[in-house]
């Protein structure tokens, strides 16, 4: 699958289970995590950070993996 040169790949995680009134936002160049309870927000943040670490170990950038491989990497890195 070819992507235009000006494409921006960004992972967005949205948590909807916050009941404590806190507004949680974690951002980096290639991902944003917003909302969620403290536990959910931390799990989503950990997942994307580990996902990018896995990509780096494989010598790949998020722009270079197909959707199926990215989903597999995210699943592998999601805390149980």
The 8 nearest C-alpha neighbors of each residue, nearest first, counted from 0:
[[1, 2, 65, 64, 63, 66, 3, 62],
 [2, 0, 3, 4, 63, 62, 65, 6],
 [1, 3, 4, 6, 0, 62, 5, 7],
 [2, 4, 6, 5, 1, 7, 0, 62],
 [5, 3, 6, 2, 7, 1, 62, 8],
 [4, 6, 3, 7, 2, 8, 62, 1],
 [7, 5, 3, 4, 2, 8, 62, 9],
 [6, 8, 9, 5, 62, 29, 4, 3],
 [7, 9, 62, 6, 29, 10, 61, 30],
 [8, 10, 29, 30, 7, 11, 31, 28],
 [11, 9, 30, 29, 31, 12, 8, 47],
 [10, 12, 31, 30, 32, 9, 13, 33],
 [13, 11, 32, 33, 31, 10, 14, 43],
 [14, 12, 33, 34, 32, 15, 11, 35],
 [35, 15, 13, 34, 16, 33, 40, 39],
 [14, 16, 35, 17, 34, 13, 36, 39],
 [15, 17, 35, 36, 14, 18, 39, 34],
 [18, 16, 36, 35, 19, 15, 34, 20],
 [17, 19, 20, 16, 36, 21, 35, 15],
 [18, 20, 21, 17, 36, 22, 37, 16],
 [19, 21, 18, 22, 17, 36, 23, 34],
 [22, 20, 19, 23, 17, 18, 34, 36],
 [23, 21, 34, 20, 24, 33, 35, 17],
 [22, 24, 34, 33, 21, 25, 35, 40],
 [25, 23, 33, 32, 34, 26, 22, 31],
 [26, 24, 32, 31, 33, 23, 27, 44],
 [27, 25, 31, 30, 32, 24, 28, 29],
 [26, 28, 30, 29, 31, 25, 32, 9],
 [27, 29, 30, 26, 9, 31, 10, 8],
 [28, 30, 9, 27, 10, 8, 31, 26],
 [31, 29, 10, 9, 27, 11, 26, 28],
 [30, 32, 26, 11, 25, 12, 27, 10],
 [33, 31, 12, 25, 24, 11, 13, 26],
 [34, 32, 24, 13, 23, 12, 14, 31],
 [35, 33, 14, 23, 13, 22, 15, 24],
 [14, 34, 36, 17, 16, 15, 40, 39],
 [35, 37, 17, 39, 38, 16, 40, 34],
 [36, 38, 40, 39, 41, 35, 17, 23],
 [39, 37, 41, 36, 40, 42, 35, 43],
 [40, 38, 42, 36, 35, 41, 37, 43],
 [39, 41, 35, 43, 37, 42, 38, 36],
 [40, 42, 44, 38, 39, 43, 45, 37],
 [43, 41, 45, 39, 44, 40, 46, 38],
 [42, 44, 46, 40, 45, 41, 39, 47],
 [45, 43, 41, 46, 42, 47, 40, 48],
 [44, 46, 42, 48, 43, 47, 41, 49],
 [45, 47, 77, 43, 76, 49, 44, 48],
 [48, 46, 50, 49, 44, 45, 51, 43],
 [47, 49, 45, 51, 50, 46, 44, 52],
 [50, 48, 52, 46, 47, 51, 76, 45],
 [51, 49, 47, 53, 48, 52, 73, 46],
 [50, 52, 54, 48, 53, 49, 55, 47],
 [53, 51, 49, 55, 50, 54, 56, 48],
 [54, 52, 56, 50, 55, 51, 49, 57],
 [53, 55, 51, 57, 59, 52, 56, 60],
 [54, 56, 58, 52, 57, 53, 59, 51],
 [57, 55, 53, 58, 54, 52, 59, 51],
 [58, 56, 54, 55, 59, 53, 52, 60],
 [59, 57, 55, 56, 54, 60, 53, 63],
 [60, 58, 54, 57, 55, 63, 61, 64],
 [59, 61, 62, 63, 54, 55, 58, 64],
 [60, 62, 63, 64, 59, 8, 54, 51],
 [61, 63, 60, 64, 8, 59, 65, 2],
 [64, 62, 60, 61, 59, 65, 2, 54],
 [65, 63, 61, 62, 68, 69, 66, 60],
 [64, 66, 68, 67, 69, 63, 0, 62],
 [65, 67, 69, 68, 70, 64, 71, 61],
 [66, 68, 70, 69, 65, 71, 64, 72],
 [67, 69, 71, 70, 65, 66, 64, 72],
 [70, 68, 66, 72, 71, 67, 73, 65],
 [69, 71, 73, 67, 68, 72, 66, 74],
 [72, 70, 68, 74, 69, 73, 75, 67],
 [71, 73, 75, 69, 74, 70, 50, 68],
 [72, 74, 70, 76, 75, 71, 50, 77],
 [75, 73, 71, 77, 76, 72, 70, 46],
 [76, 74, 72, 73, 77, 71, 50, 78],
 [75, 77, 73, 46, 74, 49, 50, 72],
 [76, 78, 46, 74, 75, 73, 79, 42],
 [79, 77, 76, 42, 46, 45, 75, 43],
 [78, 77, 42, 76, 74, 75, 46, 43]]
